[in-house]
Amino acid sequence: MGVALLAGAVGGLIGSRAPGLGTTVVFRSTGQTMTLGTAGPQAAGPVPGVAAEALRSTVTIEVNRPGVRAVGTGFFFDSAGHVLTNAHVVAPDGKAGKLTVTFADGSSSPASVVGVATGYDIAVVKLDGPHRPGAPLPLGDSNGAVVGEPVVAAGAPFDLAGTITSGILSAVDRPVTTRNGTAAAYLNALQTDAPINPGNSGGPLLDDAGRVIGVNSAISTAATPEGAEPGNVGLGFAIPVNQAKWVAESILEHGKAQYAQLGFTVSGKYDGKGVQIMPEPSKEASRSLVLGGPAEKAGLRPGDVITGLDGRAIANGPALMSAVWSHHPHDRAEVQFVRDGRTRSVTVVLGERSGDA
């Protein structure tokens, strides 16, 4: 099995719009005010009702550059008309191109990228034409997502626009690593068996009340012939909407995302369970721990093996990255580690690294 990004020949999405209060955000750097979609009372529960309401705020994002055409999807995120999507949609294989956004009624507008966070696989797009944006989709609470709950996804898998699929939430906090060109993204993903395929990138995963709980980003695939498009095997992954929301807000305010960090160098020679802090300096790093960094301040030492974060087992480096990046910078996290054969625990105040990843 492998993990594949969902950008394909064409992409699509669904969402749902419900009456209710929005969250107003004022960005200090620009003074810009906008209202973000939030969940409110609504009647749509069955799949047909969710789909009918959702498609009103659906857009298709086409990317063109010499010799390449790729299409993904996005959805209206705020009252200012910004569109939320995947980073790999706006820059397939890590290379940008000319963007065109097509609305549910078939009309289109040129668009441009406000900013990307490749480490989170999130991007924000703005419309450059005079078209009136759709209403922002209501955002649910991915922290409250429950394994087994029904979910809905939609889009244009394999160029079949307006396709609706449904299933259940199969797992939460699933560490998933994807690559787009040379860039890697580390997702603390929601897993679903709702069929999603190439073309679903950037589309929301919704609960049965029509609230967005995730942004579809990747699928696990079985081996395929070289050059063949990967297909669904019932293992799809979505970026939790709580994370997608604050990453998008950071992009809109700062033009880039902030990433939490622990501040140590990982040992490449350790092959056991967990993540070992490099025992001693090497050619690659003069120090095992960042001087004055979060890990050193918390009392972690070279050779310690990180086995858990906030009670969640950490099996390897990508799992640790996914868990750390699910936090905001400056959050407190409880780190479980092994030193001299004894399991210990310490609270770490996570550091911050700005810029793309």
C-alpha positions in Angstrom: 0.0 0.0 0.0 1.1 3.6 -0.7 -0.2 7.1 0.0 -1.2 9.1 -3.0 -2.3 12.7 -3.3 -5.7 13.3 -4.8 -5.0 15.9 -7.5 -6.0 14.5 -10.8 -7.5 15.4 -14.2 -10.4 17.1 -12.5 -11.4 17.7 -8.8 -14.6 18.5 -7.0 -16.0 19.1 -3.6 -19.1 19.4 -1.6 -19.9 21.3 1.5 -23.0 22.7 3.2 -24.3 26.1 4.1 -26.4 26.5 7.2 -27.9 29.5 8.9 -26.1 30.5 12.1 -23.6 32.8 13.6 -20.2 33.3 12.0 -16.8 34.0 13.7 -15.5 37.4 12.9 -11.7 37.7 12.7 -9.8 41.0 12.5 -6.2 40.6 11.4 -3.9 42.9 13.3 -1.4 43.4 10.4 -3.9 44.5 7.8 -7.1 45.5 9.7 -9.1 43.2 7.4 -12.3 41.8 8.8 -14.0 38.7 7.6 -16.5 36.2 8.8 -15.6 32.5 8.9 -18.3 29.8 8.3 -19.4 28.1 11.5 -21.9 25.5 12.2 -25.5 26.5 13.0 -28.9 24.9 13.2 -30.1 23.4 10.0 -32.5 20.7 8.8 -30.2 19.0 6.3 -29.2 15.6 7.6 -29.7 13.0 4.9 -27.1 12.8 2.1 -29.3 14.4 -0.5 -30.0 17.4 1.6 -26.3 17.9 2.5 -25.2 17.5 -1.1 -27.8 19.9 -2.5 -26.9 22.7 -0.1 -23.2 22.0 -0.3 -22.7 22.3 -4.0 -23.7 25.9 -4.0 -20.3 26.8 -2.5 -18.3 24.4 -4.5 -15.6 25.5 -6.9 -13.2 23.7 -9.3 -9.6 24.9 -9.5 -7.8 24.4 -12.8 -4.1 24.8 -13.0 -2.3 25.2 -16.3 1.3 25.4 -17.1 3.2 24.4 -20.3 2.5 20.8 -21.0 0.5 20.3 -17.8 -3.2 20.6 -16.8 -4.3 19.6 -13.4 -7.6 20.2 -11.6 -8.6 20.0 -8.0 -11.3 21.7 -5.9 -11.8 24.2 -3.1 -14.6 25.7 -1.1 -15.5 29.2 0.1 -14.0 29.7 3.5 -14.9 33.2 4.6 -17.2 36.1 3.7 -14.3 37.8 1.9 -14.5 35.2 -0.8 -11.3 33.3 -0.1 -11.2 29.7 -1.2 -9.6 26.9 0.9 -7.9 24.0 -0.9 -4.9 21.8 -0.8 -1.3 23.1 -1.5 -0.8 20.3 -4.0 -3.9 21.4 -5.9 -2.5 24.9 -6.7 1.1 23.6 -7.3 0.9 20.0 -8.6 4.3 18.3 -8.4 5.4 21.4 -6.5 5.2 23.7 -9.5 2.7 26.6 -9.8 0.7 27.5 -12.8 -2.2 29.8 -14.0 -5.3 29.3 -11.9 -8.9 29.4 -13.0 -11.8 28.9 -10.6 -15.1 27.5 -12.0 -18.3 28.0 -9.9 -21.3 25.7 -9.5 -23.2 27.5 -12.2 -20.5 27.0 -14.8 -19.1 30.5 -14.8 -15.4 31.1 -14.1 -12.9 33.6 -12.8 -9.1 33.9 -12.9 -7.6 33.4 -9.5 -4.3 33.7 -7.6 -2.7 32.1 -4.6 -2.7 34.1 -1.4 -0.3 31.7 0.3 0.5 28.0 0.9 1.6 25.8 3.7 3.1 22.8 2.1 3.8 21.0 5.4 0.1 21.1 6.2 -1.0 20.7 2.5 -3.2 23.8 2.8 -3.5 26.7 0.4 -5.7 29.8 0.2 -6.8 31.2 -3.1 -8.5 34.6 -4.0 -10.6 35.4 -7.0 -9.2 38.0 -9.4 -12.4 38.5 -11.4 -15.6 40.4 -10.6 -17.6 37.2 -9.8 -19.6 37.2 -6.6 -18.2 34.6 -4.2 -20.4 31.9 -2.7 -21.3 31.7 1.0 -18.7 30.2 3.3 -19.3 26.6 4.3 -20.2 25.9 8.0 -17.2 24.5 9.8 -17.7 21.7 12.3 -15.4 20.6 15.2 -12.9 17.9 14.1 -11.8 17.5 17.7 -15.2 16.1 18.4 -15.2 13.7 15.4 -16.3 10.2 16.5 -15.1 7.0 14.8 -18.1 5.3 13.1 -20.1 8.5 12.5 -21.4 8.9 9.0 -19.6 11.3 6.6 -20.1 12.6 3.1 -17.6 13.5 0.4 -18.1 14.8 -3.2 -16.2 16.0 -6.2 -15.3 15.0 -9.7 -13.3 11.8 -9.3 -11.8 10.8 -12.7 -13.6 13.7 -14.3 -17.1 12.8 -13.1 -18.2 16.1 -11.8 -20.8 16.3 -9.0 -20.1 12.8 -7.7 -21.4 12.3 -4.1 -20.0 9.5 -1.9 -20.7 8.6 1.7 -19.3 6.3 4.3 -18.1 6.5 7.9 -15.2 8.0 9.8 -12.8 5.1 10.1 -10.2 6.5 12.4 -8.8 9.8 13.8 -5.3 10.9 14.6 -3.9 8.8 11.7 -0.3 9.9 10.9 0.0 10.2 7.1 3.0 11.5 5.1 2.5 12.7 1.5 4.9 14.2 -1.0 4.3 16.8 -3.7 7.4 17.2 -5.8 10.2 17.6 -3.2 8.0 18.9 -0.4 6.5 16.6 2.3 3.3 17.1 4.3 2.7 15.5 7.7 -1.0 15.0 8.4 -2.7 14.1 11.6 -5.5 12.9 9.5 -9.1 11.8 9.7 -9.5 8.5 7.9 -12.7 7.6 6.0 -14.0 4.8 3.8 -16.2 7.2 1.9 -14.9 6.7 -1.7 -12.6 9.5 -2.7 -10.3 9.4 -5.8 -8.0 11.6 -7.9 -10.2 14.7 -8.5 -11.4 15.0 -4.9 -8.4 17.0 -3.7 -9.4 20.1 -1.6 -13.0 19.0 -1.2 -14.5 18.9 2.3 -15.4 15.8 4.3 -18.7 16.6 6.0 -20.7 15.2 8.9 -24.3 14.3 8.4 -25.4 17.7 9.4 -23.5 19.3 6.5 -20.6 20.7 8.6 -17.1 20.5 7.2 -14.9 18.3 9.5 -12.0 17.7 7.1 -10.3 18.7 3.8 -9.8 15.6 1.6 -6.1 15.3 0.7 -4.8 11.7 0.1 -5.7 8.1 -0.3 -3.9 4.8 0.3 -3.6 2.8 -2.9 -2.7 -0.7 -4.0 0.1 -1.2 -6.5 -0.8 0.0 -10.0 0.9 -0.3 -13.4 3.4 2.5 -14.0 1.6 5.6 -15.2 -1.9 4.3 -14.1 -4.0 6.6 -12.0 -4.4 5.3 -8.4 -8.0 4.4 -7.3 -9.9 4.1 -4.1 -9.5 1.1 -1.8 -11.6 2.5 1.1 -8.7 4.3 2.8 -9.0 8.1 2.4 -7.4 10.8 4.5 -8.6 14.3 5.3 -6.9 17.2 7.1 -8.9 18.0 10.3 -10.8 21.2 9.7 -9.7 22.7 13.1 -6.2 22.6 11.8 -7.0 23.7 8.3 -8.9 26.7 9.7 -6.1 28.1 11.9 -3.5 27.4 9.1 -5.6 29.3 6.6 -6.1 32.2 9.1 -2.3 32.3 9.6 -1.8 32.5 5.8 -4.3 35.3 5.5 -2.8 37.3 8.3 0.9 36.6 7.8 1.1 35.3 4.2 2.6 32.0 5.6 2.1 29.4 8.3 3.7 28.8 11.6 4.9 25.3 12.5 5.3 24.0 16.1 8.7 22.4 16.9 10.4 20.5 19.7 13.9 21.6 18.8 16.2 18.5 18.5 18.0 16.5 15.9 16.6 13.0 15.2 19.1 10.0 15.3 19.1 8.4 11.9 20.7 5.2 13.3 18.0 4.4 15.8 15.7 1.6 14.5 13.5 0.9 17.5 10.0 2.1 18.3 9.8 5.8 18.9 12.1 8.6 18.0 15.6 9.0 19.5 17.2 12.3 20.1 20.7 12.1 18.4 23.0 10.8 21.2 26.0 12.9 20.1 26.9 15.6 17.6 27.6 14.6 14.0 28.6 16.0 10.7 25.0 16.9 10.1 24.4 18.7 13.3 26.8 20.2 15.8 24.3 19.9 18.7 21.6 17.2 19.4 19.4 19.8 21.1 18.7 23.4 19.9 20.4 25.6 22.4 17.6 27.2 24.6 15.0 25.3 22.5 11.8 23.7 23.8 13.3 20.2 24.3 16.4 21.4 26.1 14.3 23.8 28.4 12.1 20.9 29.3 15.1 18.8 30.4 15.2 16.3 27.5 18.7 14.9 26.8 20.7 13.4 23.9 19.8 9.7 23.6 16.3 10.0 25.0 13.7 8.1 23.0 10.3 9.9 22.5 7.6 7.3 22.7 4.4 9.4 23.1 2.9 12.9 22.8 -0.1 13.8 24.9 -0.7 10.1 25.6 -0.6 9.2 21.9 2.0 6.5 20.9 4.7 7.7 18.6 6.2 4.9 16.4 8.5 6.9 14.2 9.6 10.3 12.9 6.7 11.1 10.6 4.2 10.1 13.4 6.0 12.6 15.7 5.9 15.3 13.1 2.2 14.8 12.5 1.5 14.9 16.2 3.6 18.0 16.8 2.2 19.9 13.8 -1.3 19.2 15.0 -0.5 21.7 17.8 -0.1 25.5 17.6 3.3 27.0 18.4 3.6 27.7 22.1 1.1 25.0 23.1 2.0 22.8 26.0 2.5 19.2 25.1 3.1 16.2 27.4 6.0 14.2 26.0 6.6 10.6 27.1 10.1 9.3 26.7 12.5 6.5 27.7 15.8 7.2 29.5 18.0 4.5 30.9 15.3 1.9 30.5 12.8 4.0 32.5 9.7 5.6 31.0 9.3 9.3 32.0 7.1 12.3 31.1 7.7 16.0 30.8 5.7 19.0 29.7 7.2 20.9 26.8 6.2 24.4 25.6 6.5 24.0 21.8 8.6 26.4 19.8 7.8 28.1 16.5 9.2 28.1 13.1 7.8 30.4 10.5 7.8 30.0 6.8 6.8 27.2 4.5 7.8 23.6 5.0 
